[in-house]
Amino acid sequence: MRTRTERGSLWELAVLALLREEPMHPYQMQRLLRERREDQVLGLKRGSLYHAIHRLTRSGLIEVVETGRQGRRPERTTYRLAAHGERELVRRLRERLATPQADPSEFMGSISFLVHLSPKDAAAQLELRRETLERQREGLAAGLRMVRRNVDRVHLIEIEYQIAMIEAELEWMRGRISELRSGRFSWDLTKILRGVRAARRKGAQEGRARHDR
């Protein structure tokens, strides 16, 4: 199993995903995360974003395109994905989806980037997660049955809760896997990225037009 460091943080995943859209500077990244409400999952803090950018730059997954300023604005550094950055984004996302973590918000943050996998790939990773969760549930249930004979229920209530949470996630997981495999839940990343870039170019053109008036 890969370590947490090799899997990277949610912040690093967010930076890689944003730069897959197009090169951008940190201010753009923060603005897009807020617009998409992903800052609520990630706990958007300026320092966290810059630390992630520093780690990704140091590891060679992203690289500087240019550093400059427009008018009176502060100097900004624009970044882009390095050659193997896209492969690393997909690898990290697959692992996060397939491997249950102790912190539920880790999974919630990971699935917000589900679009970067194909529907077929997403279904495969969720299936791996489902299998792991079912093993965890069975192990907890077996342990609970063993100790119940000697321990009052009040001392085991947290295990009951843990099993209930796993069962709830499993029910949700089975539904999404079924939708992905049947084609009822699908997307086209190439088309989505094309639309995002076109909308951004149009917004930039309109902004320049307003400025020139």
C-alpha positions in Angstrom: 0.0 0.0 0.0 1.3 3.5 -0.8 1.9 5.9 2.0 -0.1 9.1 2.6 2.9 11.1 1.3 3.0 9.3 -2.0 -0.8 9.7 -2.3 -0.4 13.4 -1.7 -2.9 15.8 -0.1 -6.3 16.9 -1.3 -4.8 20.3 -1.9 -2.2 18.8 -4.3 -5.0 16.9 -6.1 -6.9 20.1 -6.5 -4.0 22.0 -8.0 -3.2 19.2 -10.4 -6.9 19.0 -11.5 -7.1 22.8 -12.0 -3.9 22.9 -14.1 -5.3 20.1 -16.2 -7.8 22.6 -17.4 -5.1 25.2 -18.4 -2.1 27.0 -17.0 -3.1 29.4 -14.2 -1.8 31.4 -11.2 -2.7 30.8 -7.6 -5.2 33.6 -7.5 -7.2 32.0 -10.3 -7.1 28.7 -8.5 -8.5 30.2 -5.3 -11.2 32.0 -7.3 -12.3 28.8 -9.2 -12.3 26.7 -6.0 -14.6 29.3 -4.4 -16.9 29.5 -7.4 -17.3 25.7 -7.5 -17.8 25.5 -3.7 -14.9 23.1 -3.4 -13.3 25.5 -0.8 -15.9 24.2 1.7 -14.6 20.7 1.4 -10.9 21.6 1.2 -10.9 24.2 3.9 -9.6 26.9 1.6 -6.7 28.8 3.1 -4.1 30.7 1.1 -1.2 29.0 2.9 -2.5 25.5 2.2 -2.7 26.3 -1.5 0.8 27.7 -1.7 2.3 24.8 0.3 0.7 22.4 -2.2 2.1 24.3 -5.2 5.5 24.4 -3.6 5.5 20.6 -3.0 4.2 19.9 -6.5 6.9 22.2 -8.1 9.6 20.6 -6.0 8.5 17.1 -7.1 8.4 18.1 -10.7 4.7 17.5 -11.2 4.0 21.2 -12.1 6.3 23.9 -13.5 6.5 27.6 -13.9 5.3 29.1 -17.2 6.0 32.8 -16.4 6.1 35.3 -13.7 4.9 38.8 -14.3 2.3 41.5 -13.4 -0.5 43.4 -15.1 -0.8 47.1 -14.3 -0.8 47.7 -10.5 -1.6 44.1 -9.7 0.9 42.1 -7.5 3.4 39.9 -9.4 1.9 36.5 -10.2 3.4 33.2 -11.2 1.6 31.1 -13.7 2.0 27.3 -13.4 1.2 24.4 -15.8 1.2 20.6 -15.5 4.6 19.0 -16.2 4.8 16.1 -18.7 3.9 13.4 -16.1 1.6 15.6 -14.0 -1.6 14.4 -15.7 -0.7 10.7 -15.1 0.0 11.4 -11.5 -3.3 13.2 -11.1 -5.1 10.1 -12.4 -3.0 7.7 -10.3 -3.7 9.7 -7.1 -7.4 10.0 -7.8 -7.8 6.3 -8.5 -6.1 5.4 -5.2 -8.2 7.9 -3.2 -11.4 6.6 -4.6 -10.5 2.9 -4.2 -9.0 3.1 -0.7 -11.2 4.0 2.3 -9.7 6.6 4.7 -10.3 7.2 8.3 -11.4 10.8 7.6 -14.7 10.8 5.6 -14.0 14.3 4.2 -11.0 12.8 2.4 -13.4 10.8 0.2 -15.8 13.7 -0.2 -13.0 15.8 -1.4 -11.7 13.1 -3.8 -15.0 12.5 -5.5 -15.3 16.2 -6.3 -12.6 15.5 -8.9 -14.3 12.4 -10.3 -14.6 14.0 -13.7 -10.9 13.4 -14.2 -11.5 9.7 -14.6 -13.6 8.0 -17.2 -17.0 6.6 -16.0 -15.6 3.1 -16.5 -12.5 3.8 -14.5 -14.5 5.6 -11.8 -16.8 2.5 -11.5 -13.7 0.2 -11.2 -12.2 2.3 -8.4 -15.5 2.5 -6.5 -15.9 -1.2 -6.8 -12.5 -1.7 -5.2 -13.6 0.6 -2.4 -16.9 -1.3 -2.0 -15.0 -4.6 -1.6 -12.7 -3.1 1.0 -15.6 -1.6 3.0 -17.5 -4.9 3.0 -14.4 -6.6 4.5 -14.2 -3.9 7.1 -17.9 -4.2 8.0 -17.6 -8.0 8.3 -14.6 -7.7 10.5 -16.2 -5.2 12.8 -19.4 -7.2 13.0 -17.5 -10.4 13.8 -15.6 -8.6 16.5 -18.8 -7.1 17.9 -20.4 -10.5 18.1 -17.5 -11.9 20.0 -17.3 -9.2 22.7 -21.0 -8.7 23.2 -21.2 -11.7 25.5 -18.8 -10.0 28.0 -19.2 -6.3 27.5 -22.2 -4.1 28.0 -23.7 -2.6 24.9 -23.1 1.0 26.0 -19.4 0.4 25.7 -19.7 -0.9 22.1 -22.1 1.8 20.8 -19.3 3.5 18.8 -18.7 0.2 16.9 -22.4 0.0 16.1 -22.2 3.5 14.7 -19.1 2.7 12.7 -20.9 -0.3 11.1 -24.0 1.8 10.4 -21.9 4.4 8.6 -20.1 1.8 6.5 -23.5 0.3 5.5 -24.8 3.7 4.5 -21.8 4.3 2.4 -22.1 0.9 0.8 -25.7 1.5 -0.2 -24.7 4.8 -1.8 -21.7 3.1 -3.5 -23.7 0.3 -5.0 -26.2 2.9 -6.5 -23.4 4.9 -8.1 -21.6 1.9 -9.4 -24.8 0.7 -11.0 -25.4 4.1 -12.6 -21.9 4.3 -14.0 -22.0 0.8 -15.4 -25.4 1.2 -17.0 -24.4 4.6 -18.6 -27.1 6.5 -16.6 -24.3 8.5 -15.0 -21.7 9.6 -17.5 -19.6 12.5 -18.7 -17.1 13.4 -21.4 -14.0 15.1 -19.9 -12.7 16.3 -23.3 -16.0 18.1 -24.0 -16.2 19.5 -20.4 -12.6 20.9 -20.6 -13.3 22.4 -24.0 -16.4 24.2 -22.6 -14.5 25.4 -19.6 -11.7 26.9 -21.6 -14.1 28.4 -24.1 -16.1 30.1 -21.3 -12.9 31.4 -19.8 -11.7 32.9 -23.1 -15.1 34.5 -23.6 -15.0 36.0 -20.1 -11.5 37.3 -20.7 -12.5 38.9 -24.0 -15.6 40.5 -22.5 -13.5 41.9 -19.6 -11.0 43.4 -22.0 -13.8 44.9 -24.1 -15.3 46.6 -21.0 -11.9 47.9 -20.0 -11.3 49.4 -23.5 -14.6 51.3 -23.4 
